[in-house]
Amino acid sequence: MNPGISTHVFLQQRLSTGLLDALRNGGARTIEIFAARHHFDYADRSVVREIASWFRSNDIGATLHQPLYTDAQWSRHVAPTINLIHVEKSHRIDAMDEVKRAIEAAEQIPFTAATLHLGQKDDEWSPRSLEHSLTAIEHLKAFAHPLGVKILLENLQNEVTTPEHLLEIVKVGHFDTVNFCLDVAHAHIAAPENGEGIDTAFELLKGRIGEIKLHDNNGTKDEHLWPGAGTIDWPNVAKRIAGLKTQLPAILEISHDLGETPESVTKKSQLFWDEQARHADSLQAS
């Protein structure tokens, strides 16, 4: 497992090199930059240069999370406004254009992957949502891959991105180079009893997982808590990760509403990765 963390924990703040230092000091070997213009203004060349310079000076990997909000509409109380599979074509085009603007930062920042959201919460699976998903992936893959950025599809709280439907999407689209970002907390909400949702997601997606998202909840809503603050069985998660054939980025994606400071993020990250290392050692010994 390659320890990582998302800048999502600092989403309400402008991303700075000092905040990146705090994430690195917490043990992160990969940092996911959450693309939101008020946080990381990917359209501002000077901002991109500053962040790129930090990554060039530090032996830390970089991945990207697609933008979910237009800058003027962002609020902690507002649902995402960017939808790649919106029913209206003009909205889909605008969404793809905004995601491309964020991916373009890979010309300077060494992003290796970009996580996409297909739809929003509670979107339904249908022939139309499949068609729109195929179009969005094909368009963004063609833009991202020449920049060295792989596309990852995340399991969300909707019918479009269940593990079964994600597999169908890549099969129908013949997307051999598109993989998955497995969000264990979203899988937990899908079936919280006895870790069934997490176990099923790992079993179905394990051959195509490119990144893992780690955060906790109580099985009913997406809370983005620190691991251990909810009901996820983290020793079981460690066992599932250990069963994968490759070392993948495992990204802590913690809520920006928890009021964390750089110092608290560094400390809590270190504690979590130390605990996961102990679980890994126990698995190897058994």
N, C-alpha and C positions, 0 to 999 in steps of 0.2 A: 504494500500500500504506500502510495506517495502522498504524504500529508499535505493538505491544502486548505484554503479558506477563501470565501468570497468577500469582496468589499461591500456586499449587501448590508453587513453589520454597521457600516458607516454611511448608509445611503442618504441620510439627511444632511450630510456634510460634503463639502467640496473634497474630492479625493486629492491627497497631497502625498509627497514622498515620506513625510513623517508618519502618516497612517499606514503606508506600505511597510515602513520599518517595523511598526508594531505587529503587523501580520507576520512578517518574516521572523521576528523575534519570538513569536509564539510557536514556531516550529514548522511553518508552512514552507513547503518546497515548490508548491504551485499556488498562484494567486489568480482567482477568477475576478476579472473586472466587470462589475455590473454596469452596463451601458445605460446611463440616464443623464441627460445633458446638464441637469443641475448638480450632478455628482461627478461624473466624468464626461466632460464636454468633448465628445469625439469629433465634433465639427470644428473645434478650435485647434489650429495647427500648433500653437504654442503650448497648449495643454498636452497634446499628444506627444510633442517633443520632450517635454519634461518627464512624463511617465515612461517614455521609451528610454530616456537616458538612465533612469533608475534601474530598469530591467537590464540594461547593458552593463551596469556596474555591480549587479547582484546575480548570483547563480540561482535564479528563481524562474520557474516556468510560468507562462501566462496563458490563460484561457479567457474567453469572452462570453458574457451572457447578453443575449439580444436585448435591445430596448423594449420596454413594455408600455412606456408612457411618452406622449409628446411633452416637451418641457413645460409648456404653459398649463398643462392639465395635471401635472403630478401633484399628488397629495397622499399622505398616509391613509386618508379616508376615502380615496377614489379608486375604483376598479381600473385595471389596465385598459388603455385606450387603443393600443396597437394590436391588430388581429390579422395574422397572415392568411386566415381562411374565412374572412368576413363574407357575408352573403353578397355584399355590393362590391363590384369589381374595382371601383375607384378607391375604396378603402383598402382592398388587398394590395393594389399597386402602391398606394402611399405607404403601407406597412412595409412592403418589400424594399422600397426606396430608403426608408429610414434605417432598416436593418443593414442594408448595403453601406450606408454612411458610417455606421459603427464598425463594420467589418473592415472598411477601408483603412482604419487605423493600423491594421496589420502590416501596412507598408513600412511602419516604423516600430511598432510594438510587436514582439515575437509571439503573437498568438498562435497556438497550435490547434485550437478548436473553438467553435462557437456553438453554444447551446440555443436551440430554437424551441419556441412554444407554438404548437399547432392548436389554435383556438384558445378560448377562455373557459373559465370555470363553468361546468355543466353543459358545455356544447355537446350536441348529439352526433352520433356516428350515422353517416348516410352516404349514398353514392356521391352527393355533391361535396360533402366535407372531404371525402377521399380524393376527388378530382382536384379540389383547391389545394389540398396538402401536397399532392404530386407536383402541381405547378409551382408552388412556393419553393419546395425543396430543389427541384430542377433548376430554377432560376438562381437561387442563392448558392447552390453548390457550384454552379458554373462561374459565379463571381468569386467565391471564397477559395476554391481549391488552387487557382493559380497564385494566390497569396500565401499558400502553405497552411491554410486553415481548413480543418475537417469539420463537417457538419454533424452535430449530435442532436438527436430528438429526445425530449424529456417526457417522461410519464407525468401527466397532470391530473387534476381532478375533473376530468371530463371523459366522455365515451370515446373521443377521437384518439386519445393517447393511452388507452389501456395497453398493457404489454402485447396482448393478442393483436390489437389493431395496429400498433407500431410495426409489428412484424409483417402484417399484411401490406402496410404502406411501402416498406422497403422492398418487399417481394414483387408487388405489382409494378413499382417504379424501376425495378432492376437497379436499385441503389446499392451497389456492392461496396462503395466506399463511405456510405453514410451509416453511422453507428448510433448508440443510445447513451443518454445521460440518465442513469437510474437514480431517481430520487427516493430514498428509502422511506422518508416520512410520508410522501404521497402514496407510496405502496401500502404503508401501514394504515392510512385512512381508508383505503379501498377494502381492506379486510383485516381489522385490528385483532381479531381473536387468535391467540396462540401464534402470532407472527405469520399467519397464513399469507397475508398479502405480500409481505417482504420475501418469504420463501418462494412463492409463485413467481414473483417478478425476477428474482435471481435465476430461477430455473429456466424461465422462458427466454430471457434476454442475455444469458451469460456468455454466449458466443459472440455478442456484438456490443458489449458494454465498453464505452470509451472513457467514461467518467462516472463517479458516484457522488451523489449529494447527501450530506449528513446533517440532520437536525431532528428535533423531537417534537412530539405532540401527544395528546391524550386520546387519539383515535377518532376524533369527531370533526376537527377543523385544523387548518394549516397554520400552526402557531410559530414555527421556526424558533423553537426553544433550544437551549443548549442540551446536548445529549445527557440523559439522566434526569431531566426535568419533566419528562412525560412518561409514556408507558411502553416505549420501544425496548425490546430485549437487545441490549447492545452487545453482550457476549455472543448472541446468535448472529448479529450483523458482522462482528469480527470473524466468526467462523465462515460465514458466507463469502466475505471478501477474501479470506485466506484460501478459499476453494477455487478462486479464479486463477487462470494460468499466467496472467501477466500483472505487472505492477501498474496500477492505474491511479490517476489523481483522485483522491477522496476529499471532497470539498465541504468544509463546514459552511453552511449557509444560514446564518443566525439573523434573527429579526433586528431591524434598525429601531424598533420601538422599545427595546429593553434598556436603553439609556447607558449602554456600555461606553467606557472610556478606552483609549488606546492601551492603558495599563491593564485594565481588567480583561480586555480581549487577549492580550499577550498571556496573562496568567491562566485564564480559563482554557485557552487553546493548549498550552503546555500540559496542563493537568489531563485534558482529554487524550492527547496523543500518548502521554505516558501510560494511561490506563489501557489504551488500545494495544500498546506494545506489550503490556503484561498479559493481555488476553492472547495475543499472538504467540508469546513464549509458552503459555500454558497449552495451547493447541499443538505446538511442535513437540512438547514434552509428553503429551498423551498418546 
